[in-house]
Amino acid sequence: MFSGVTGIINRGQKLKGTVVLMQKNVLDINALTAIKSPTGIVSGAFGAIGGAIGTVVDTATSFVGRSVALKLISATSADGNGKGKVGKQTFLEGLLTSILTLGAGQSAYTVHFEWHSDMGIPGAFYIENFMQHEFFLVSLTLEDIPNHGSIHFVCNSWIYNDKKYKSDRIFFANKTYLPNETPAPLVYYRQEELKTLRGDGTGERKEWDRIYDYDVYNDLGEPDKNAKLARPVLGGSTLPYPRRGRTGRKPAKKDPNSESRSDFVYLPRDESFGHLKSSDFLAFILKSASQNLIPKLRSVVTLQLKQPEFNTFEDVRSLYEGGIKLPTDFLSDISPIPLFKEIFRSDGAAALKFSTPKVVQVDHSAWMTDEEFAREMIAGVNPHIIKKLAEFPAKSKLDTQLYGDNTSTVTKGHLEPNMGGVTVEQAIQNHRLYILDHHDTVFPYLRKINATDTKAYATRTFLFLQNDGTLKPLAIELSKPRPQDDSFGPISEVYLPASEGVEGSIWLLAKAYVVVNDSCYHQLVSHWLNTHAVVEPFIIATNRHLSVVHPVHKLLLPHYRDTMNINSLARNVLVNAEGIIETAFLWGGYSLELSAVVYRDWVFTDQGLPNDLLKRGVAVEDPASPHGIRLLIEDYPYASDGLEIWAAIKSWVEDYVNFYYKSDAAIAQDAELQAFWKELVEVGHGDLKNATWWFKMQTRKELIEASTILIWIASALHAAVNFGQYPYGGYILNRPTKSRRFMPEKGSPEYEELAKDYQKGYLRTITPKNDTLTDLTIIEVLSRHASDEQYLGQRIEGDLWTTDSAPVEAFKKFGKKLAEIEEKLVQRNNDESLRNRYGPVKMPYTLLYPSSEEGLTFRGIPNSVSI
């Protein structure tokens, strides 16, 4: 690619360049999140921001002089050892003020390199920072290189003081090479940089480190603080799990298998990317909310207001309409954060007032209908669990010696009266019976869960596909262990639809038990495990084995942004012992352990949408259908929209992979790719390394499929299960997260209460007020888009991510295709014959619209698992 360039640069010529960087005090998110106020929210942090930003202009000139040094490295001319020749050291010069393309907070500097004709064409550069503080290096552009034009180096990396590093910081030009196509003078530098990123697996990692390594989930508990806070190790044990990034923190004193906890959680420095609008950085807001706001809010509601329960549905709706009056000093602690300003609106007196969730914006009570209950299984926030019922009665896969006979007790007599003359056999044959099955996952843990202050059932929900395309619930089976022992099997009760009297109230409660299980499964499995946790090993393996100039690294990089960052935060405040999830969701202290049990059956190849639909029996292969499969529930919003997005992703990946790999042999011969895949399987997902379903990574087809699945998981799947959390679950009556008592039995005080006041009975059963406030605060943050979100079809580097024009054009084609798909989805939502797209709540399914504005929008597919 650099052929015929020797001698094109005159002896003694100076190469002019422009360096773009951002100062630490513009992007210093992590320092801000470490500042805690004794009164609650990080009130001092925003003073720190103001002071920091005030010094930007003053310190911009400090980069000029001998503060930052650069040396170019040749891609075409080698020294006696075969390594690219290194040019003379040079320093940043004048601060440029006339560049119109600079982003907010960026500064540009001129630089001149002494570069002789025998040095050839630059392909990399070293940079050294001699200042005390780190800065964020955006790019270097070399201009007017004879017969070559400009060379761009896209960097996007934190540069610390030179003494912090064991090896020189190096960046490569934005060319793309397979390992065996790397210009010979750059091979050494490519390999050394990967060695640096792998580290040696020892020692506690420091803030400035860039090392990617693996560890098990042994940092969720805090045994040194309290024995009750001990949690089992996930991964490398009887509880399998994907690996997380290694921090190297010391073992806990009381449990050497657990890692001690601390306020600082190491991340490879560039994974904590930094966002311009620090107050808009959702992870920062999330940390502030969980550590400071929520504890204070719970205390105020319980101790000062003395109203720990909702008594009516109107009380719940008051959260969005009138709000809860709070002490006036409450607002002063939290007001600097814009989102909290919005939630805690003040019109003279401070009031807690959440945004009205979409599910009740048009109709307050439509969520209670059976049609909406069923519709949310295919168009809600957990739309990929429902399965076709393949056999009757429904069977269990639980070990009968441990758990007895868990075959469903639902009979034809329960179902057929509501099937319009269709028999169970006919319905199964014609693909019209479906099941939402939360039995086998939950049942083994019910005795433990029910020994706490929560009371739960394993649930099975049977549904019938009607002629109008909607799903109709036929029966709900609630099961719990027998008092003697789990091995005696479950006690099961079957509940049938009813709309009036106490039977109607019982049916509403039966649906609530189903939704509580679905909410927990959604949060811990669909959302946390199957997007956040399973992607992290891919990020680690990519950075350890695929050079930044490798085409697959460039393909996958946008889909990694902020994931390790949000995951480390989640381990600190969300999924940790007595964190938000354990506190506010039914599974409590067994939450992550239960997700590990589910991971045993995780199959990477089934995470792609077509295989997932086929495996659940909700689609069949059909070459005549647009995407090669035909949906058996034709009006299935998640599936029909998802197939459009899946096909667009796969088409883009095919174009890209086939450009760089001209044969299957090229895949097998790619040493970096093979090392990446081997380590991903054997270490990153090592507990499943013996599974036969893993791709062998020997063909282009396998690379295309694996890359498409990974991009799907990180983008569209995560969007589908994440950004509907508040629109659906912000109304706790619709998606409760806890059940606190069993179904009332006839003759009991609870039964009488339900008969007299069904709203009070329902509210005493589901999530209490304090946990509701916790839920709403967190899921409103999780359901938002940041102002600097990067969506599918976008790249932060613009067109400069590679010099190869064909991939750049293919990516633009991908972006245009996504825009066309969005128009198509809008048209679908305007088709009133597709009832499942909007349902009784009049809430069009928009979660897989590719684009979005910032904020709480119920749409938009970000590139990555970033919140």
N, C-alpha and C positions, 0 to 999 in steps of 0.2 A: 504493500500500500504506500510505502515511502520510497519506491524505486526511483532511480535516476535523479537523486537530489544532491549528490555530493558536489560541492563547489558552487552551489547556487547562491550562497551567502558570501558576500565579499569579506575579505579579511578585515577584521577590525570593525565590522558593522555592528551597530548597537540595535538590538531588538527591543521595540517598544511594547510595553504591556500595560494592562489595567487590572488592578486587584480590587475586588469588591468584598467588603467584610462588614460585619456588624459587631458592635461593641457588647461586652458582657452585660452592661447595665441596661441594654435595650431588651435582651432576651432572657434575663436571669430569673427564670421561673422557679428552678429548684431552690435557690436561696430564699425566694419569697415563701415557698410552701413550708420552709423550716421555721419561719417566724411565727411564734404563737403569742397571742394576747392573753394576759391573765384573766380577762373578762370574757373570753370566748373567741370570736372570729378573729382572723389574723389582721387586726386593725392596724398594727404597726407596719404590716407589709406594704400597704398602699402608700404610706408615708415614704417608705423606702423606695417605692417605684417613682413617686414624684421627685424625690431628691435625686435619684439615679438619672432620670430622664433630663433633669435640669442640667446635668453635667455633660451631656452628650456632646454638645458643641465645644465645650471647653477641652474635652479630652481627645477629640478627633485628631488634633494635630500631634498628639503624643505618639502616633504610629509613624510619623515622619522622622527621619534620622536613622539611628542604628538600632531601632526597636524590633523590626521584623526583617529577617533576611531570607532571600530566595536563591536557589541555584537550579538552573535548567539541566535536564538529563537528555542525552541524545537517544533517539529511537533508531538511528541509522548508522551511527559511527561508534565502534566499540574500542575500549582500551585493550591493553595487553592480556587482560583476564576475560575478555569477551563481554564485559559489562559496558553499558552505554556510558559514553564520556560525560563527565560532570563539569559544568561550566563554573565560572567564577561567581563568588558570592556577591549579591547586590542587595540594595535596601529600598524600602518604599520611599517615594519622593513626595511630590505635591498632592494635596487634597483637591480632587476634582469636584467642581460644583455644577458643571454644565451638562452632565449626563442625564438625559430625560428618562431613561429606562430603569433607573434605580428603584428598587422597592422601598417601602417605608422602613425607616431605620437603617438603611444601608449607606455606607460611605465608600467612595471610590478613590483610588490612589494610582498615580503613574509609577511606573518602574521601568528601568532600562537595563538590559542584560548585554554584557560583552560576549559576543558569540562569533567564533571564527569559522571560516569555510570548511575546515576539516571536521567540524563538529556535527555536520549534517542537520537533520530536522529534529527539533525538540519533541519528546514524547511523554515526558514526565518532569516533575520538579520537586525539590526539597523545600521545606519552609521551616524556619525557626522563629520562635517567639521569645524575646529576651525581656519582655515586660512581666510584671508580677501577676497580672490578671489575664485570664484566657479571653479569646475573642472567637467569633464565629466566621470562618472563612467561607464565602459564598462562591467565588470563582476567580480564575485568572484567564485573561484573554490576551494572546499574543497577536499583534497586528502586522499586516503588510509584510509577511514573509515571502520573499521573492519566489515566484512560480508556485506559490502554495496558498497565499491568502492568509486568513486568520486561523489560529488554533485555539480551541476552547477547552478549558479545564473546569468541569463542574465539580465543585468540592463539597459544599454543604457539610462542614465539619468543624468541631470545636478544636482550637489550637491552644494548648496550655504552654506554660513556661518550658523552655527546652529541657531543663533539668528534670522535669517530671517523666521524661520518656527514656526508655532503654534503647530505642532505635529511632532513626530520623523519620519525621513525618513526610510522607511522599504522596503525591497525587498524579494521576495519569490523565492524558488528553482524552477527549470524549470519543475516541475510536473504539471499536468493538472487535475483539479477537477471540476465536477459539484458542485453547492453549497451544496447539501445534502450529497456529498461524501467527503467533506473537512475534514481532520483530526480534531477532536474536539478541540485540543489545538490551532489550527490556525484559527478557525472560528471568534473569536473576532478580530484578526488582519486583516483578510480579510474584514470584515464589516467596521472597523474603517478607513481603507485606502480609501474605496469608499466614506465614509462620508467626508473625507478630500478633495477628488477630486471634490465633489459636491459643497463645500463651503456653504455660507449662503445667497448668492445672493445680498450682499450689498457691498458698498465701491468700490473705484477705484482700479483695479488690478495693482499689481506691477510686475516688470520684473521677479522676482524669484517665483512668484505664480505658482501653478500647477492646478488652479481651472478651471473647465469646466462648463460654464453656457451659457444660450441663450439670444439673443437680436434680435431686428428687424434691418432692414437695414435703420438706421437713421443717418448714418455717411457719406453719399455720397456727401452731399452738404456742403457749407461753408457760411451760411447766415450772420454770423458776419463779414465776409470780404466784401461781396457784395451781394445785394439782388438778383442779377441775378444768383448767385451761389446756391440759395436755391433749394432743391430737395424734392419731396414728400417722406414720410416714406413708405418703402416697407415692408409689413408684419404687421399683426394685424390691418389692415385698409381695405379700399375698394380696395387696391392693395395688393393681397396676395403674400407671398414670403416665401421661406425656411428661417429658422433662422440662424443667424451667431453667432460666439462666442462673449460673452459679455466682454466688456472692463471696463465698469463703469466710463468712462470719463464723465466730467460734461456736463450738457445741454448747448446748445448754448444760448447766451444772447438774441438774437433776435428771436429765435424760440425754446422754451423749449422742443418741441417734437423731436428736432434734437440734436445729440450728437456733442459736440465741437471736433475739429480736432487737432491733435498734431503730431509731428515727431515720437514720440513713440507710437506704436500701440501694445497693450498687446496681447500676445499669451501665452497659457499654455506653460511653459518653454520648455518642451520636444517636443513640436510641431515645435519649431525652432531648428531643429535637429543638424545643423552644418555639414559642409562638409569640408573634408580635403583640397581640392584644392579651396580655397576661391575665387580665380579669375575665377574659372570654375563654381562657383555656379551661376546658371542661374538667380535666383531671384535677386541676388546681381547685376548682369550685367543689368538686366531689370530695376532695380531701378536707377542705374547709367545712363542708356540710357534715361529714361523718364524724369528724373529731371534735367539732366545736358547736355547731348550730344545733344538731339533733339532740345531744345530751341536754343542752340548755332548754330546748323547746319541750322535751319530755318532762323536765323538772317543772317548768312553768305550768303546763297543763295539769299535771298530777297534784303538785303541792300548792300552787297559788290559785288556780282556777277550780280545783277540786271537782273536775268533770272528766273522769277517766273513761267514760263510756258514751257512745252515741245511743240515743233512745229511739230515734225515728229516722227514716230515710231523709227527712227534711234536714235533720241535724247534719247528715253527711253532705247534703247539697249546700249547706251554709258555708262549707269550706271554699266554695267558688262564688257564692253570691254575697253574703254579708261578711263572712270571715269570722275568725275568732279574735276577740279583743285581747291584746297583750299589754303587759306593762310598758309604759312609754320608753323606759331605758333599754328595752330589748332591742329596739330598732337601731339605736346608736351604735351597738356593737357590730351590726351586720351590714349596715347601709352602704359601705364602700363597694360592695360587690353588686354589679348591675343586675344579675339574675335575682339575687335576694331582694334587691329594691323592688323588683317586679312582683315577686311572690308576697313580700311583706309590704303591701301598699299602705300608705299612710294618708289619711284625709283629716289630719288633726290628731287622731289617736291611732297608735300602731295596731294593725290588724293582719292576721295571717289569712291570706286569701290566694288560693291557687287558681291557675288557669282552668277553665271549664274543659274537662276531657271531651274529645269529639263524640264519644259513645253516648253522651247525654246532651249534646248541644241542640239537637232537634227535638228529641222526645225523652222525657225523664224516665219512662218506664218500659221502653221497647226492649231494653236489655233483658227483661224478665221473660220474654217470649221464648218458646221452644225453638222457633225458627232461628232466632239470633244465637241462642246457646249452641245450636248445631253449626250455624254459618261460621262462627268464629273458629271452628275446627279446621276450616279450609281457607279462611280469609282473615284470621285473627293474628295474634302475636306468636302462636305456636302451631303453625298450619301444616306441619309435616310429620304428624304423629299418627293420625287416623289411618286405619288399615282396612282393606277388604276382609270381610269374614269368610274364611276359606273352608271352615268346617264347623259343624254344629253337633253338640254344644261346644262352646269355646274351650280350648285346652290350655293347660299351664305347662311351662317348661321347668317348674320348680322340682327339686328332688323330693320324691314322695316319702322317702325315709325321714327326711328332716322336717318336711312341712305338710305331710299328709296329702290327701287328694284335693287339688285345687281346681278341678274341672268346674266350669261355670254351672250354677244351679238354674240359670235362665232356661226356660222351656219354650217350646212352640206355643204353648198355651198363653204364655206371657206376651209373645210378640204378634202372633197372627191376627188377633182381634183388631189391631191398628194398622194392618197392611193392605187394606182395601181388597180383600179376597185373594191376595197372592200368598202362596204357601212359602214356608222357609226354604224348602228345596228349590222351588222356582226362583226365589229371590237370590239364593246363592248361585244358581246356574246362570242367572241373568245379571250378575254383578250388582245387586241392589241392596245387599246387606253389608254394613260397615261397623267397625268397632273402634272406640277410643279406649285403649287398654292400659290402665295404670295399676295393674294387679301384681304381676311378678316382681316388678322393681321395688314396690313399697312393702309387700307383705312380710318379707323376712325381717324388716326393721320395725314393724308395727308395735310389737311388745315393748321395745325400747322407747319408741316415740310416745306411746300412750302412757308410759310411766312418768312422763313429764306433765306440764300443765296444758299440753295440747292433746287432742283426742282425734284420731284419724282412722280412715278405712282404706283398704285397697279397693279400687273401683274399676268397673267395666261398664261402658256405655254402648248400647246397641242402637244403630241408626238405620233408617230405611230411605233409599233414594226414591223420591216421588217422581211422578210424571212431569212435574213442572221444573225439575232439576234441583229442587231444594232437598235438604236432608231433614228427616223427621226422627226425633228421639223416640224409641220404643220402650226402653227399659233401662234402669240403672241398677247394677248389682253392687252392694256395699258389703265388704268382707272384713272380718277381724279375727285374730287368733282365739282359739278356745282357751278357757282359763287354765286347763291342765298343763298344756304344753303345745308348742308349735306343731309337733309331729302328729297331733290329733286332727290337723286340718282346720279350715276356717269355719266360723259361723257366718253364713251369708244370708242377706235379706235382699229381695228384689222389689224395686219401687217402680210404679207405672205412672204415666203422665196423668195429671189432674189439674184442673184450673180453678176449682172453687173449694171453699171450706177448708177445714184443717188438712184434708188430703192435698189440696193445692199448695198449702204451706209446707207440708212434708216433701212434696215433689220439688219445691223451690230449694229446700235444704239439701235434698239428694243431689241436685245439680251443683250446689255450692261445694259439697264434698268432692265432686268430680273436678271442679275448677281449681280448688285448693291443690289437689295433686298435680293438675296440669300446670299451675303457676310455679310450683316448686320444680317440677321436671323442666319447665321452660327455663327458669333462671339458672339452675345448676347444671343441666345437661345441654339443652338446645342452645343456650346463650353462652354460658361460661365454658363448659367442657368442649363442645363441638365447634366453637369458633375460636374463642380466646386461647384456651389451653392447647388445642391440637396444632395451632399455627406456630406457636413459639419455637418448637424444635426445628421447624423449617427455617425460621429466621436465623437461628444459631448455626445450623449446618451450612446455610448459604454463605454467611459471613466467614466461616472457617475454611470453606473449600472452593467457593466460586469467587474468583477475582472480580473486582469492580468493573473490569473491562470484558468480563465474560458475558455473552449474550443472554444467558439464562438469569444471571444476576440482574441485569438491566430490565429484563422482562418482569421479574418478580418484585423488585425493589419498591415500587409504589404501593404494593399490597402489604408492606410490612410497617409502614409509618405509624409510630406511636404505640404499636401493639405491646412490645415488651414493657413500655412505660406504664400503660394502663394496667397491665397484668401485675406488675410489681406493686402498684398502688392497691389493686384489688386484694393481693395477699396481705397487705397491711391493714386495710379498713373494711373490706367487703366480705371476703370469704374466709377470713381468719377466725380463730376461736372468739366467740361472742361478738363478732363483727356484725355488720348490717344484716347479712343473709341469715346467720344463725339466730339473730334476735327477732327478726320480723317474718321469717318463713317457717312453715310447719316442720320441716325436717330438722331444724335446730342444729344441735351439735353433731348430728350425723350427716349433715348436708354434703360435704365434700367426700366423705367416705362412701355415701350412696352413689355419687357421680363416678367414683372409681369402680364400683361394681358394674355400672353401665358401660364404662370404658372397655371392660373385658370383651364386649361384643362389638366394639367399634371396628368398622371396616372402611379403610380409606377409599377404596374404589366405589363404595356405595354412597359416598358423600356427594358425588356429582348428582345433579337433579334427575336426569333420565333414569339412572340405576336406582336411585332412591324411590322414585315413583313405581318402577317395576317391582322392586322388592316388597313394597307395601301393598302391591296388588291393585293399586288405584289407576294403573295404566297397563296397556299391553303393547307389544311391538307391532308396528304396522307401517310397512314401507310407503304406503300411500298417504300417510299423514305427514304434515309439514315437517316435523322434527323426528320422524321415524317411530314415534310412539303415539298412541291414541289414548286420551284420557277417558276413563270409565265414568267419572263424574265430569261431564263436559264443562259445566260452569264451576270451575275450581280456580278461583282467582290467583292464588299463590302459584299453582302449577302452570296455568296457561301463560301468565305473565313471565314467570321464571324461565320457561322454556325459550321464550324470545331472547331473554338476556343471556341464558346459557349458550344458545346458538351463536349469538354475536361474539361472546368471549371466545368460544372455540374457533370460530372463523378467523379472528384476529391472531390467536395463538398459532393456528395452522400456517397462516401467512408468514409469521415471524420465524417459527422453527424451521420451516422449509427453506427460508432464505439463508439461514446460517448453516443448516445441516443438509447437504445435498444427497446423503445416503444414510441408511441405517448403520453402516459401518462407522460413519463419523460419530455417531452416538456412542458406540462401544469403545471407540478410540479416544474419547474425550476424558482424559485422566481426572480433570477437576470435577466434571459431572458425575463420574463413577464414584469418586471419593465422597462427594456430597450425598449421593443417594445411599451409599453403603452406610455411612455414619447416621444419616437420618433414620434409617430402618433399624440398625443394630444398636444405636445409642439413644437418639432423640425420641423414638417410639420403641425403645428396646424391649419393653415388656411384651410387645406383640411381634418381636422380630422373627419368630418361627411361623407366623401365619403364612399360608400359601398364596394369599391373594395379593401380596405386594407385587407391584410391577418389577420386572427384572431390569428395567431401564436399558434395553438393548436396541430399541427401535424408535424411530421418530413418532410413531403412533403412540407409544407409551409415554414419551416426553410430552407430547401434545395433551394427552388425556390427563396426566398427572398435573401439569401446569394449569390446565383449565379447571380441574377440581379445586386446586389450591386457590386460584383467583376467585372462583365461585364462592368458596367458603368465606374468604376474607372480605368479599364485597357484597354480593347479592344475598347470600344466606344470612350473613350478619345483619344486613339492613332489614331483612324480612322479620327477624326475631328481635331486633333491638328497637327500632324507631317507632314501633307501635305500642311500646310499653306504657307510656303515659296516656296516649289517646284511648286505649282500651282499659288499662289497669289503674289509671288515675282515679277512676270511679270504683272504689274498693268493693262496692256491692256487686259489681260485675265480675271482678277478678280478685276475690279474697285470697289471702296468702296463708291463712291459718284457720284451723277449726279447733274450738276449745272445749266442745262437749259432743257427746254422741247423739245420734238421732233420738229424740224423745220417744219414750214408750208410752202407750196408752195407759192412762191412769196416773202418770207421774206429774209432779208440779210443772215440769218443763213442757209437757204436752198440753196442760191446761193453759199455760202462758202463751204457747203458740196458737192455741185456739182463740184466745181472747185478743192477743196483740201479736200478729205474725211478724211485724217489723221488729219489735223488741226481741222476740225469740230468735229471729234471723241474726240480728246484730250481736246478741249475746253468744252466738255460736261462732261467728266469723272473726276476722282480725279486729282487735280492740283499737280504741282511738289512738293511743300513743304509737302503736306499731303502724297504724295507718298513716300518721303524720311522717314517720320515718320512711315508709314506702314511697309516699307521694314526693317527698323532698328528693329522694335519691333517683326515682325513675323519671322525674321531670328533668333532672340533669342528664341522665343516660339517654333520654329520648331526643336530645337537642343536637343540632349541628353547630359546630364552631364556625366562626367567621372566616377562617382560613382553611376550611375543609377542602380536600382534593377528592373530586368525584370520579367515578368510573369514566374512562375516556379522557382524563386530564393527567398531566404530569407537571410536577413543580418546576422542572427544568425547561418547560416549553418544548421547542424543537431541538434543543441542544444536547439531548441525552445520548445521541449517537450521530456519527457523521454519515451513516449509510442512509441514502435517500429512500430506498424501497421500504424499510421498516417504518420510517417516519411517515411516509404516505399511507402505509397500511394502518398505522395508528390513527391517522386523520380519518380514514375510511371507517374505522371502528367507532370513532366519535360521532360521525354522521349517522351511522347505523343506529346508534343508541338514541339519537334525537328522533329518528324516524319511528323507532319502537315506542318512544314516549308518546308521540302523536297517536299511534295505534292504540295504546292503552287508554288514552283519554277518550277515544271513540268508543272503546268497549264500555267504559263507565257511563257513557251516554245511552247505551242500549238497555232499555228498561226491561227487555225480555230476560236479561241476565240478572236474576234476582239476588244471587249470592254476592254480586259485586257491591251492593249497597245495603241490602237487608232491611229489617224493620227499623234499625237505628238511623237509616238514611246516611250512611257513612261510606262513600265510595272507596274502593280498595286502591290506594295510591302508593303503597309502601315500596313498590318496585319501579316507580317512575325514576329514571336515572338521575335527574337533576333536582336541586333544591336551593332555596334561600337558606340563610342561617336561622337558627332557632328551632322552635317546636313546630315541625311542618308535616309530619306523617308521610314523608316522601323522601326520596334521594338515596342514591347508592354510593357511599364513600368508597374509595379504593381499598381501605384497610379497616381492621378491627381496632378502631382508635378510641372507642368509648364503650 
